Amino acid sequence: MINHGKELDRHFAWFERKLPPGPAKFVGWVRKPSSIYVRVPLAILLVAGGFLSFLPVLGLWMLPLGLLLFAQDIPPLQKPLSLGLGWIERKWLERQRAKLERERTKGAQ
């Protein structure tokens, strides 16, 4: 049986490695259990901003980020978000492999 909380943590760690050092440090800090009083209001603001995506600056990108932050504290959200992040990670890796393969075949010609 998959522990979706641990799987979500693994996806967060993968995502943090892809970020520049400053934002990665902030994401790591927000994920700490002691940051719950910052994480929950931030998640609420991000979800609300996602619903207001028709306004300038705000966008639909805010909704999944807010849900990810909520998933740290709400176990029923962990499974669907963990599965979604797994799909995104697989697609990302497939694209990276395809890109490397194209470069390799282009260089061999």
Secondary structure, DSSP 8 states (H G I E B T S, - for coil): ---HHHHHHHHHHHHHHHS-HHHHHHHHHHHSGGGHHHHHHHHHHHHHHHHTTTSSS--TTHHHHHHHHHHTT-HHHHHHHHHHHHHHHHHHHHHHHHHHHHHHHHHH-
